[in-house]
Amino acid sequence: MLDERCDAFKAGQEDRQDEIDGAENEIAVLEGKAEAMEETIANQLEMIAGLREKISAVRAKVEELEELWHSTS
């Protein structure tokens, strides 16, 4: 009877350890996904900054052309 209780206790501990291992694996996967998403977001922010610079350059050119147009008309 004592052996049965010991076996049941060991089995319960093994089950809990399996749950802990599974949770730790899930954490590792989620951390990897979070890092990948952070990198993607950083890249997108760089792209946005580049687009804003281009927009500013185009606006400046439009203003220049408008001034030229008004000065010649």
PDB file of N, CA, C and O in Angstrom, chain B, residues numbered from 101:
ATOM      1  N   MET B 101       0.826  -1.186   0.000  1.00  0.00           N
ATOM      2  CA  MET B 101       0.000   0.000   0.000  1.00  0.00           C
ATOM      3  C   MET B 101       0.875   1.258   0.000  1.00  0.00           C
ATOM      4  O   MET B 101       0.572   2.226  -0.697  1.00  0.00           O
ATOM      5  N   LEU B 102       1.930   1.243   0.760  1.00  0.00           N
ATOM      6  CA  LEU B 102       2.851   2.380   0.783  1.00  0.00           C
ATOM      7  C   LEU B 102       3.527   2.551  -0.574  1.00  0.00           C
ATOM      8  O   LEU B 102       3.729   3.674  -1.036  1.00  0.00           O
ATOM      9  N   ASP B 103       3.872   1.439  -1.206  1.00  0.00           N
ATOM     10  CA  ASP B 103       4.499   1.499  -2.536  1.00  0.00           C
ATOM     11  C   ASP B 103       3.548   2.119  -3.551  1.00  0.00           C
ATOM     12  O   ASP B 103       3.969   2.896  -4.408  1.00  0.00           O
ATOM     13  N   GLU B 104       2.265   1.775  -3.456  1.00  0.00           N
ATOM     14  CA  GLU B 104       1.278   2.326  -4.377  1.00  0.00           C
ATOM     15  C   GLU B 104       1.165   3.842  -4.202  1.00  0.00           C
ATOM     16  O   GLU B 104       1.070   4.584  -5.179  1.00  0.00           O
ATOM     17  N   ARG B 105       1.176   4.284  -2.962  1.00  0.00           N
ATOM     18  CA  ARG B 105       1.068   5.724  -2.689  1.00  0.00           C
ATOM     19  C   ARG B 105       2.321   6.450  -3.165  1.00  0.00           C
ATOM     20  O   ARG B 105       2.240   7.566  -3.679  1.00  0.00           O
ATOM     21  N   CYS B 106       3.465   5.825  -2.996  1.00  0.00           N
ATOM     22  CA  CYS B 106       4.721   6.415  -3.475  1.00  0.00           C
ATOM     23  C   CYS B 106       4.701   6.515  -5.010  1.00  0.00           C
ATOM     24  O   CYS B 106       5.092   7.532  -5.583  1.00  0.00           O
ATOM     25  N   ASP B 107       4.242   5.452  -5.651  1.00  0.00           N
ATOM     26  CA  ASP B 107       4.158   5.464  -7.113  1.00  0.00           C
ATOM     27  C   ASP B 107       3.196   6.542  -7.604  1.00  0.00           C
ATOM     28  O   ASP B 107       3.480   7.240  -8.577  1.00  0.00           O
ATOM     29  N   ALA B 108       2.068   6.672  -6.932  1.00  0.00           N
ATOM     30  CA  ALA B 108       1.080   7.680  -7.307  1.00  0.00           C
ATOM     31  C   ALA B 108       1.648   9.072  -7.097  1.00  0.00           C
ATOM     32  O   ALA B 108       1.414   9.966  -7.910  1.00  0.00           O
ATOM     33  N   PHE B 109       2.393   9.264  -6.018  1.00  0.00           N
ATOM     34  CA  PHE B 109       3.005  10.559  -5.744  1.00  0.00           C
ATOM     35  C   PHE B 109       4.036  10.899  -6.822  1.00  0.00           C
ATOM     36  O   PHE B 109       4.073  12.021  -7.327  1.00  0.00           O
ATOM     37  N   LYS B 110       4.870   9.920  -7.166  1.00  0.00           N
ATOM     38  CA  LYS B 110       5.885  10.131  -8.207  1.00  0.00           C
ATOM     39  C   LYS B 110       5.233  10.445  -9.552  1.00  0.00           C
ATOM     40  O   LYS B 110       5.694  11.316 -10.290  1.00  0.00           O
ATOM     41  N   ALA B 111       4.166   9.732  -9.857  1.00  0.00           N
ATOM     42  CA  ALA B 111       3.453   9.973 -11.119  1.00  0.00           C
ATOM     43  C   ALA B 111       2.883  11.387 -11.128  1.00  0.00           C
ATOM     44  O   ALA B 111       2.930  12.071 -12.151  1.00  0.00           O
ATOM     45  N   GLY B 112       2.351  11.822 -10.007  1.00  0.00           N
ATOM     46  CA  GLY B 112       1.805  13.180  -9.901  1.00  0.00           C
ATOM     47  C   GLY B 112       2.893  14.224 -10.087  1.00  0.00           C
ATOM     48  O   GLY B 112       2.683  15.243 -10.745  1.00  0.00           O
ATOM     49  N   GLN B 113       4.058  13.964  -9.503  1.00  0.00           N
ATOM     50  CA  GLN B 113       5.175  14.901  -9.661  1.00  0.00           C
ATOM     51  C   GLN B 113       5.646  14.951 -11.113  1.00  0.00           C
ATOM     52  O   GLN B 113       5.959  16.022 -11.633  1.00  0.00           O
ATOM     53  N   GLU B 114       5.693  13.805 -11.753  1.00  0.00           N
ATOM     54  CA  GLU B 114       6.100  13.762 -13.161  1.00  0.00           C
ATOM     55  C   GLU B 114       5.109  14.519 -14.036  1.00  0.00           C
ATOM     56  O   GLU B 114       5.506  15.210 -14.974  1.00  0.00           O
ATOM     57  N   ASP B 115       3.824  14.391 -13.732  1.00  0.00           N
ATOM     58  CA  ASP B 115       2.803  15.127 -14.489  1.00  0.00           C
ATOM     59  C   ASP B 115       2.984  16.630 -14.315  1.00  0.00           C
ATOM     60  O   ASP B 115       2.904  17.385 -15.284  1.00  0.00           O
ATOM     61  N   ARG B 116       3.229  17.063 -13.078  1.00  0.00           N
ATOM     62  CA  ARG B 116       3.430  18.484 -12.823  1.00  0.00           C
ATOM     63  C   ARG B 116       4.694  18.988 -13.521  1.00  0.00           C
ATOM     64  O   ARG B 116       4.722  20.100 -14.047  1.00  0.00           O
ATOM     65  N   GLN B 117       5.735  18.160 -13.519  1.00  0.00           N
ATOM     66  CA  GLN B 117       6.968  18.552 -14.201  1.00  0.00           C
ATOM     67  C   GLN B 117       6.742  18.662 -15.708  1.00  0.00           C
ATOM     68  O   GLN B 117       7.280  19.558 -16.358  1.00  0.00           O
ATOM     69  N   ASP B 118       5.951  17.756 -16.252  1.00  0.00           N
ATOM     70  CA  ASP B 118       5.610  17.831 -17.673  1.00  0.00           C
ATOM     71  C   ASP B 118       4.851  19.129 -17.980  1.00  0.00           C
ATOM     72  O   ASP B 118       5.096  19.766 -19.005  1.00  0.00           O
ATOM     73  N   GLU B 119       3.931  19.517 -17.092  1.00  0.00           N
ATOM     74  CA  GLU B 119       3.185  20.760 -17.269  1.00  0.00           C
ATOM     75  C   GLU B 119       4.130  21.959 -17.205  1.00  0.00           C
ATOM     76  O   GLU B 119       4.020  22.885 -18.009  1.00  0.00           O
ATOM     77  N   ILE B 120       5.051  21.937 -16.253  1.00  0.00           N
ATOM     78  CA  ILE B 120       6.026  23.027 -16.121  1.00  0.00           C
ATOM     79  C   ILE B 120       6.889  23.105 -17.377  1.00  0.00           C
ATOM     80  O   ILE B 120       7.110  24.190 -17.914  1.00  0.00           O
ATOM     81  N   ASP B 121       7.373  21.964 -17.843  1.00  0.00           N
ATOM     82  CA  ASP B 121       8.203  21.943 -19.057  1.00  0.00           C
ATOM     83  C   ASP B 121       7.426  22.479 -20.255  1.00  0.00           C
ATOM     84  O   ASP B 121       7.959  23.244 -21.059  1.00  0.00           O
ATOM     85  N   GLY B 122       6.172  22.074 -20.367  1.00  0.00           N
ATOM     86  CA  GLY B 122       5.339  22.556 -21.468  1.00  0.00           C
ATOM     87  C   GLY B 122       5.138  24.064 -21.396  1.00  0.00           C
ATOM     88  O   GLY B 122       5.192  24.755 -22.413  1.00  0.00           O
ATOM     89  N   ALA B 123       4.907  24.569 -20.190  1.00  0.00           N
ATOM     90  CA  ALA B 123       4.715  26.013 -20.016  1.00  0.00           C
ATOM     91  C   ALA B 123       6.005  26.768 -20.342  1.00  0.00           C
ATOM     92  O   ALA B 123       5.964  27.827 -20.968  1.00  0.00           O
ATOM     93  N   GLU B 124       7.140  26.230 -19.922  1.00  0.00           N
ATOM     94  CA  GLU B 124       8.422  26.875 -20.227  1.00  0.00           C
ATOM     95  C   GLU B 124       8.691  26.889 -21.729  1.00  0.00           C
ATOM     96  O   GLU B 124       9.223  27.865 -22.257  1.00  0.00           O
ATOM     97  N   ASN B 125       8.329  25.819 -22.410  1.00  0.00           N
ATOM     98  CA  ASN B 125       8.477  25.781 -23.869  1.00  0.00           C
ATOM     99  C   ASN B 125       7.577  26.821 -24.533  1.00  0.00           C
ATOM    100  O   ASN B 125       7.984  27.507 -25.471  1.00  0.00           O
ATOM    101  N   GLU B 126       6.358  26.923 -24.034  1.00  0.00           N
ATOM    102  CA  GLU B 126       5.420  27.905 -24.589  1.00  0.00           C
ATOM    103  C   GLU B 126       5.937  29.322 -24.372  1.00  0.00           C
ATOM    104  O   GLU B 126       5.815  30.169 -25.257  1.00  0.00           O
ATOM    105  N   ILE B 127       6.511  29.583 -23.204  1.00  0.00           N
ATOM    106  CA  ILE B 127       7.098  30.892 -22.923  1.00  0.00           C
ATOM    107  C   ILE B 127       8.214  31.189 -23.924  1.00  0.00           C
ATOM    108  O   ILE B 127       8.286  32.291 -24.468  1.00  0.00           O
ATOM    109  N   ALA B 128       9.075  30.217 -24.165  1.00  0.00           N
ATOM    110  CA  ALA B 128      10.179  30.408 -25.105  1.00  0.00           C
ATOM    111  C   ALA B 128       9.660  30.726 -26.507  1.00  0.00           C
ATOM    112  O   ALA B 128      10.194  31.601 -27.188  1.00  0.00           O
ATOM    113  N   VAL B 129       8.631  30.022 -26.929  1.00  0.00           N
ATOM    114  CA  VAL B 129       8.042  30.266 -28.250  1.00  0.00           C
ATOM    115  C   VAL B 129       7.455  31.676 -28.312  1.00  0.00           C
ATOM    116  O   VAL B 129       7.671  32.402 -29.283  1.00  0.00           O
ATOM    117  N   LEU B 130       6.718  32.055 -27.280  1.00  0.00           N
ATOM    118  CA  LEU B 130       6.098  33.380 -27.260  1.00  0.00           C
ATOM    119  C   LEU B 130       7.146  34.487 -27.216  1.00  0.00           C
ATOM    120  O   LEU B 130       6.981  35.527 -27.854  1.00  0.00           O
ATOM    121  N   GLU B 131       8.222  34.268 -26.463  1.00  0.00           N
ATOM    122  CA  GLU B 131       9.297  35.259 -26.430  1.00  0.00           C
ATOM    123  C   GLU B 131       9.927  35.412 -27.811  1.00  0.00           C
ATOM    124  O   GLU B 131      10.239  36.524 -28.236  1.00  0.00           O
ATOM    125  N   GLY B 132      10.111  34.303 -28.504  1.00  0.00           N
ATOM    126  CA  GLY B 132      10.658  34.358 -29.860  1.00  0.00           C
ATOM    127  C   GLY B 132       9.743  35.128 -30.798  1.00  0.00           C
ATOM    128  O   GLY B 132      10.206  35.930 -31.609  1.00  0.00           O
ATOM    129  N   LYS B 133       8.448  34.885 -30.686  1.00  0.00           N
ATOM    130  CA  LYS B 133       7.486  35.608 -31.522  1.00  0.00           C
ATOM    131  C   LYS B 133       7.492  37.095 -31.194  1.00  0.00           C
ATOM    132  O   LYS B 133       7.423  37.934 -32.092  1.00  0.00           O
ATOM    133  N   ALA B 134       7.574  37.420 -29.912  1.00  0.00           N
ATOM    134  CA  ALA B 134       7.592  38.827 -29.499  1.00  0.00           C
ATOM    135  C   ALA B 134       8.830  39.533 -30.052  1.00  0.00           C
ATOM    136  O   ALA B 134       8.738  40.662 -30.534  1.00  0.00           O
ATOM    137  N   GLU B 135       9.980  38.876 -29.985  1.00  0.00           N
ATOM    138  CA  GLU B 135      11.209  39.465 -30.531  1.00  0.00           C
ATOM    139  C   GLU B 135      11.086  39.679 -32.038  1.00  0.00           C
ATOM    140  O   GLU B 135      11.505  40.712 -32.560  1.00  0.00           O
ATOM    141  N   ALA B 136      10.517  38.713 -32.722  1.00  0.00           N
ATOM    142  CA  ALA B 136      10.348  38.846 -34.170  1.00  0.00           C
ATOM    143  C   ALA B 136       9.403  40.002 -34.491  1.00  0.00           C
ATOM    144  O   ALA B 136       9.641  40.761 -35.431  1.00  0.00           O
ATOM    145  N   MET B 137       8.341  40.134 -33.716  1.00  0.00           N
ATOM    146  CA  MET B 137       7.394  41.225 -33.938  1.00  0.00           C
ATOM    147  C   MET B 137       8.052  42.573 -33.654  1.00  0.00           C
ATOM    148  O   MET B 137       7.822  43.541 -34.379  1.00  0.00           O
ATOM    149  N   GLU B 138       8.867  42.640 -32.604  1.00  0.00           N
ATOM    150  CA  GLU B 138       9.566  43.887 -32.282  1.00  0.00           C
ATOM    151  C   GLU B 138      10.487  44.287 -33.429  1.00  0.00           C
ATOM    152  O   GLU B 138      10.565  45.463 -33.785  1.00  0.00           O
ATOM    153  N   GLU B 139      11.181  43.317 -34.005  1.00  0.00           N
ATOM    154  CA  GLU B 139      12.073  43.599 -35.127  1.00  0.00           C
ATOM    155  C   GLU B 139      11.275  44.082 -36.336  1.00  0.00           C
ATOM    156  O   GLU B 139      11.676  45.026 -37.016  1.00  0.00           O
ATOM    157  N   THR B 140      10.152  43.435 -36.596  1.00  0.00           N
ATOM    158  CA  THR B 140       9.296  43.841 -37.707  1.00  0.00           C
ATOM    159  C   THR B 140       8.801  45.271 -37.506  1.00  0.00           C
ATOM    160  O   THR B 140       8.810  46.078 -38.435  1.00  0.00           O
ATOM    161  N   ILE B 141       8.377  45.568 -36.305  1.00  0.00           N
ATOM    162  CA  ILE B 141       7.867  46.916 -36.001  1.00  0.00           C
ATOM    163  C   ILE B 141       8.978  47.945 -36.163  1.00  0.00           C
ATOM    164  O   ILE B 141       8.750  49.019 -36.722  1.00  0.00           O
ATOM    165  N   ALA B 142      10.179  47.629 -35.679  1.00  0.00           N
ATOM    166  CA  ALA B 142      11.303  48.553 -35.823  1.00  0.00           C
ATOM    167  C   ALA B 142      11.595  48.822 -37.296  1.00  0.00           C
ATOM    168  O   ALA B 142      11.841  49.964 -37.686  1.00  0.00           O
ATOM    169  N   ASN B 143      11.567  47.777 -38.107  1.00  0.00           N
ATOM    170  CA  ASN B 143      11.796  47.942 -39.543  1.00  0.00           C
ATOM    171  C   ASN B 143      10.704  48.806 -40.175  1.00  0.00           C
ATOM    172  O   ASN B 143      10.988  49.659 -41.016  1.00  0.00           O
ATOM    173  N   GLN B 144       9.469  48.583 -39.769  1.00  0.00           N
ATOM    174  CA  GLN B 144       8.370  49.369 -40.314  1.00  0.00           C
ATOM    175  C   GLN B 144       8.481  50.834 -39.900  1.00  0.00           C
ATOM    176  O   GLN B 144       8.177  51.727 -40.691  1.00  0.00           O
ATOM    177  N   LEU B 145       8.914  51.087 -38.664  1.00  0.00           N
ATOM    178  CA  LEU B 145       9.091  52.467 -38.211  1.00  0.00           C
ATOM    179  C   LEU B 145      10.179  53.166 -39.019  1.00  0.00           C
ATOM    180  O   LEU B 145      10.061  54.350 -39.335  1.00  0.00           O
ATOM    181  N   GLU B 146      11.235  52.431 -39.350  1.00  0.00           N
ATOM    182  CA  GLU B 146      12.284  53.000 -40.198  1.00  0.00           C
ATOM    183  C   GLU B 146      11.728  53.335 -41.578  1.00  0.00           C
ATOM    184  O   GLU B 146      12.041  54.382 -42.145  1.00  0.00           O
ATOM    185  N   MET B 147      10.907  52.443 -42.109  1.00  0.00           N
ATOM    186  CA  MET B 147      10.300  52.688 -43.416  1.00  0.00           C
ATOM    187  C   MET B 147       9.390  53.918 -43.360  1.00  0.00           C
ATOM    188  O   MET B 147       9.390  54.737 -44.279  1.00  0.00           O
ATOM    189  N   ILE B 148       8.632  54.041 -42.299  1.00  0.00           N
ATOM    190  CA  ILE B 148       7.737  55.190 -42.135  1.00  0.00           C
ATOM    191  C   ILE B 148       8.547  56.484 -42.068  1.00  0.00           C
ATOM    192  O   ILE B 148       8.182  57.483 -42.689  1.00  0.00           O
ATOM    193  N   ALA B 149       9.644  56.461 -41.315  1.00  0.00           N
ATOM    194  CA  ALA B 149      10.491  57.648 -41.217  1.00  0.00           C
ATOM    195  C   ALA B 149      11.033  58.027 -42.596  1.00  0.00           C
ATOM    196  O   ALA B 149      11.082  59.207 -42.943  1.00  0.00           O
ATOM    197  N   GLY B 150      11.435  57.040 -43.371  1.00  0.00           N
ATOM    198  CA  GLY B 150      11.920  57.301 -44.720  1.00  0.00           C
ATOM    199  C   GLY B 150      10.839  57.895 -45.606  1.00  0.00           C
ATOM    200  O   GLY B 150      11.098  58.806 -46.393  1.00  0.00           O
ATOM    201  N   LEU B 151       9.637  57.378 -45.473  1.00  0.00           N
ATOM    202  CA  LEU B 151       8.518  57.915 -46.256  1.00  0.00           C
ATOM    203  C   LEU B 151       8.213  59.355 -45.859  1.00  0.00           C
ATOM    204  O   LEU B 151       7.920  60.192 -46.713  1.00  0.00           O
ATOM    205  N   ARG B 152       8.282  59.638 -44.567  1.00  0.00           N
ATOM    206  CA  ARG B 152       8.028  61.016 -44.109  1.00  0.00           C
ATOM    207  C   ARG B 152       9.073  61.978 -44.668  1.00  0.00           C
ATOM    208  O   ARG B 152       8.759  63.111 -45.033  1.00  0.00           O
ATOM    209  N   GLU B 153      10.320  61.511 -44.728  1.00  0.00           N
ATOM    210  CA  GLU B 153      11.374  62.346 -45.318  1.00  0.00           C
ATOM    211  C   GLU B 153      11.086  62.617 -46.790  1.00  0.00           C
ATOM    212  O   GLU B 153      11.255  63.741 -47.263  1.00  0.00           O
ATOM    213  N   LYS B 154      10.653  61.596 -47.509  1.00  0.00           N
ATOM    214  CA  LYS B 154      10.316  61.773 -48.926  1.00  0.00           C
ATOM    215  C   LYS B 154       9.139  62.713 -49.090  1.00  0.00           C
ATOM    216  O   LYS B 154       9.138  63.550 -49.993  1.00  0.00           O
ATOM    217  N   ILE B 155       8.145  62.592 -48.239  1.00  0.00           N
ATOM    218  CA  ILE B 155       6.978  63.474 -48.289  1.00  0.00           C
ATOM    219  C   ILE B 155       7.415  64.918 -48.083  1.00  0.00           C
ATOM    220  O   ILE B 155       6.973  65.815 -48.800  1.00  0.00           O
ATOM    221  N   SER B 156       8.281  65.137 -47.103  1.00  0.00           N
ATOM    222  CA  SER B 156       8.773  66.496 -46.841  1.00  0.00           C
ATOM    223  C   SER B 156       9.517  67.048 -48.051  1.00  0.00           C
ATOM    224  O   SER B 156       9.359  68.216 -48.404  1.00  0.00           O
ATOM    225  N   ALA B 157      10.325  66.207 -48.681  1.00  0.00           N
ATOM    226  CA  ALA B 157      11.077  66.645 -49.860  1.00  0.00           C
ATOM    227  C   ALA B 157      10.126  66.988 -51.008  1.00  0.00           C
ATOM    228  O   ALA B 157      10.333  67.979 -51.708  1.00  0.00           O
ATOM    229  N   VAL B 158       9.099  66.183 -51.204  1.00  0.00           N
ATOM    230  CA  VAL B 158       8.131  66.444 -52.274  1.00  0.00           C
ATOM    231  C   VAL B 158       7.347  67.718 -51.969  1.00  0.00           C
ATOM    232  O   VAL B 158       7.091  68.515 -52.871  1.00  0.00           O
ATOM    233  N   ARG B 159       6.967  67.918 -50.718  1.00  0.00           N
ATOM    234  CA  ARG B 159       6.244  69.149 -50.345  1.00  0.00           C
ATOM    235  C   ARG B 159       7.103  70.379 -50.624  1.00  0.00           C
ATOM    236  O   ARG B 159       6.621  71.384 -51.146  1.00  0.00           O
ATOM    237  N   ALA B 160       8.383  70.282 -50.268  1.00  0.00           N
ATOM    238  CA  ALA B 160       9.286  71.406 -50.517  1.00  0.00           C
ATOM    239  C   ALA B 160       9.384  71.691 -52.013  1.00  0.00           C
ATOM    240  O   ALA B 160       9.393  72.852 -52.425  1.00  0.00           O
ATOM    241  N   LYS B 161       9.455  70.664 -52.809  1.00  0.00           N
ATOM    242  CA  LYS B 161       9.524  70.831 -54.264  1.00  0.00           C
ATOM    243  C   LYS B 161       8.232  71.449 -54.797  1.00  0.00           C
ATOM    244  O   LYS B 161       8.278  72.312 -55.673  1.00  0.00           O
ATOM    245  N   VAL B 162       7.092  71.021 -54.284  1.00  0.00           N
ATOM    246  CA  VAL B 162       5.801  71.586 -54.699  1.00  0.00           C
ATOM    247  C   VAL B 162       5.761  73.075 -54.361  1.00  0.00           C
ATOM    248  O   VAL B 162       5.339  73.890 -55.181  1.00  0.00           O
ATOM    249  N   GLU B 163       6.200  73.426 -53.155  1.00  0.00           N
ATOM    250  CA  GLU B 163       6.219  74.838 -52.771  1.00  0.00           C
ATOM    251  C   GLU B 163       7.124  75.639 -53.701  1.00  0.00           C
ATOM    252  O   GLU B 163       6.787  76.745 -54.123  1.00  0.00           O
ATOM    253  N   GLU B 164       8.268  75.062 -54.005  1.00  0.00           N
ATOM    254  CA  GLU B 164       9.210  75.721 -54.911  1.00  0.00           C
ATOM    255  C   GLU B 164       8.568  75.931 -56.285  1.00  0.00           C
ATOM    256  O   GLU B 164       8.680  77.010 -56.868  1.00  0.00           O
ATOM    257  N   LEU B 165       7.909  74.915 -56.790  1.00  0.00           N
ATOM    258  CA  LEU B 165       7.256  75.021 -58.097  1.00  0.00           C
ATOM    259  C   LEU B 165       6.107  76.017 -58.070  1.00  0.00           C
ATOM    260  O   LEU B 165       5.903  76.757 -59.033  1.00  0.00           O
ATOM    261  N   GLU B 166       5.350  76.042 -56.968  1.00  0.00           N
ATOM    262  CA  GLU B 166       4.254  77.009 -56.851  1.00  0.00           C
ATOM    263  C   GLU B 166       4.790  78.439 -56.851  1.00  0.00           C
ATOM    264  O   GLU B 166       4.225  79.325 -57.493  1.00  0.00           O
ATOM    265  N   GLU B 167       5.890  78.652 -56.120  1.00  0.00           N
ATOM    266  CA  GLU B 167       6.495  79.988 -56.093  1.00  0.00           C
ATOM    267  C   GLU B 167       6.985  80.378 -57.486  1.00  0.00           C
ATOM    268  O   GLU B 167       6.797  81.515 -57.918  1.00  0.00           O
ATOM    269  N   LEU B 168       7.603  79.449 -58.173  1.00  0.00           N
ATOM    270  CA  LEU B 168       8.081  79.701 -59.529  1.00  0.00           C
ATOM    271  C   LEU B 168       6.905  80.015 -60.456  1.00  0.00           C
ATOM    272  O   LEU B 168       6.980  80.918 -61.289  1.00  0.00           O
ATOM    273  N   TRP B 169       5.834  79.266 -60.300  1.00  0.00           N
ATOM    274  CA  TRP B 169       4.645  79.469 -61.136  1.00  0.00           C
ATOM    275  C   TRP B 169       4.065  80.864 -60.911  1.00  0.00           C
ATOM    276  O   TRP B 169       3.732  81.568 -61.864  1.00  0.00           O
ATOM    277  N   HIS B 170       3.949  81.252 -59.650  1.00  0.00           N
ATOM    278  CA  HIS B 170       3.365  82.551 -59.333  1.00  0.00           C
ATOM    279  C   HIS B 170       4.284  83.701 -59.761  1.00  0.00           C
ATOM    280  O   HIS B 170       3.807  84.782 -60.106  1.00  0.00           O
ATOM    281  N   SER B 171       5.570  83.471 -59.741  1.00  0.00           N
ATOM    282  CA  SER B 171       6.499  84.542 -60.124  1.00  0.00           C
ATOM    283  C   SER B 171       6.559  84.741 -61.640  1.00  0.00           C
ATOM    284  O   SER B 171       6.951  85.807 -62.117  1.00  0.00           O
ATOM    285  N   THR B 172       6.179  83.735 -62.374  1.00  0.00           N
ATOM    286  CA  THR B 172       6.232  83.835 -63.835  1.00  0.00           C
ATOM    287  C   THR B 172       4.891  84.203 -64.443  1.00  0.00           C
ATOM    288  O   THR B 172       4.808  84.481 -65.640  1.00  0.00           O
ATOM    289  N   SER B 173       3.839  84.209 -63.631  1.00  0.00           N
ATOM    290  CA  SER B 173       2.528  84.493 -64.229  1.00  0.00           C
ATOM    291  C   SER B 173       2.116  85.925 -64.062  1.00  0.00           C
ATOM    292  O   SER B 173       1.038  86.314 -64.512  1.00  0.00           O
TER     293      SER B 173
END
